[in-house]
Amino acid sequence: MALEFNSSNFQSEVLQANGPVLVDFWAAWCGPCKRIGPVIDELARENSDLKIGKVDVDSNQDLAMRYNVQSIPFIAVFKDGKVVDSVLGAVPKSQLQAMLDRHRGAIA
């Protein structure tokens, strides 16, 4: 199951994490977000060595603004406190797994 990131834990859980962290910026009213949600949960189960989680943009508008999230779902890989890869929309699971694989080398 994907983790829940929010304004209170984002610094410690995402920005200060060792290795890449995949973050799904989403909202409950977003149709494509509902489709990608179970895929994010699957990725979290299948990549238990990595942090994978979600940010509800309605509850955490400060984070959405900080990372210039203008459309959702916006899925970003953070590494060393910075966005190193991102994709917009409900993309295939294989594309998200490839994003993770590209950035996991430093912790493998």
N, C-alpha and C positions, 0 to 999 in steps of 0.2 A: 504494500500500500504506500502511496506517495505521502511524503511529509507535508505538513501545513506550515508554510512560511508566512510571516507577517511583519509588520513594522517593528515589533518588539524583538524578534529573533533573527531577522534577516542578516544583520551585521555578523553575529556569531555563527549562524548556521550556513550562510552562503558566502559572504564576503571574506570571512576568515577561515573557510574550510580548506583542508588539505585535499588537493585534487579538484577535478571538475564537479560542478553541481548543475543539474538540469532543472530549470525553473519554468513552469507553465503559468503564465499570467492569464487568468480566466475570469468569468463571471457566470453566475447561475442562470441568467437570462439568455446567454449566448448559445445558439444551436450548435455551431461547430465546436464550441468548448465542451458541450455535452458528449459529442461524438469522440473527441480526442481524450476525454477524461479516463475512460477505461484503458486506453492504450498507455497513458502515462502510468497508471497503476501497474499494468503488466510490466512495463520497462523497469519500474521500481523493484518488483519481485524478481525479475530476471537479472538485474544488475545490482545485487544487494551490496556490492563493494563500493557503490557510488551513492551520493545523496541525490535524490530526485524528489521534487516537491512542487507545490502549487501556491500561487498567490492570488487571492480573491481581490481583483482590482477595485471592487466596490467598497470593500472593507479596508483596503490599504491604498487609498488614492495617492498618498505621498510616494509610495514605491512606484506606482504606475507613472507618475509625473517624473520622478527621478530618472527612470529608464525610458522615458519618452514613448510609453506604450500608447499608441493611438488606435490600434486595431487589435482584436483578440480572436482566437488564441494567439498569443505571442510567446514563443518558446525560445528560451535563451540558455546557453551554456556559459556559466561563470567559472573563471579560473583565476586565481590570484587576485580576487576582488574586482575583476573586470569581465565584461561580456566579450567572449572570444568567438562565439558563433550564435546565430539565431535564425529563426524561420517563422514565417507568419502563416497562420491558417491550420486547418486540420490536415496535416500531411501524413503519409503512410508511416507505419511503425518502423519500417526498414530505414527510412530517411532519418528518423530520430535516433535509431540505434547507431547509424553511421556517424552522426554528429558526436555521440558519446564516444564511440571508438576512436575517432580522430583525436580526441583530447584526453583520453585516459592513459596514454603512454607514460606520463610522468609518475603515476602511482602504481603501475603494473610491476 
